[in-house]
């Protein structure tokens, strides 16, 4: 039985990915088979990111992130 390894995506990480992913976080998630997760605090910060809300939500969807 393999364990699920969680990777918390705080808003700074999501913003970095949105801005071009210079640290290759998306690749790391895939290569290391990590399960990206986010919190209600992430959702609050996304709400405050007026004009970019859909971008952040679509990014979470693309990464198959879990709440």
N, C-alpha and C positions, 0 to 999 in steps of 0.2 A: 504494500500500500504506500503510495507516494503522498508526501505532505504538500499541501498548498502553501506556497511562499507568497506572502502579501507584501506589496510595495505601496506605501502611502504617498499619494500625489497631492502635496500641499499646493496652494495657489501659486506660489513662486515657481514650482516645477511645471505646473500646467502652463503658466505664462511663458516660461522658457521654451517649452515645446511649441507653443503657438507662434513664437517669434523665430522659428527655424530649427529648434531642437539641436543647439550647438553641442550638447553633451550626449547626444544620441540615446536619449532615454527610451524612446519608442523601440529602438533596436535592442537595447538591454532587456526591456520587458519581454520582447519576443525570444531572444536568444537564451535567456535564463528561465523562461517559462514562468514568469512572475504573474501574480494576479494583482492588477492595479486596483486600489481602493481609494475612495474619497469619503468625506464626512459632510455633515450638515453645515459645518463651518465653511467648507468649500462652496457649498451652494449659496451661502450668505455672501461670500466674497464675489462669486459670479454675478449675483444680483446687483452688487455695487459696481460691477464692471460695465457700466452703461455703454451700449453699442457693440459690445463683444460677447454678450451672453450666449448667443447661438453658437458662436465659435467654440467657446469653452464646453458647452453641453455636447456639441457634436464631437469634440475631441474625446470627451469621456466615453461617448458611445463608440467611437472608432476604436478606442483602447479596450473596450469591453470591461470598463471599470465597474466595480461593485460598490454600493453604498454600505 
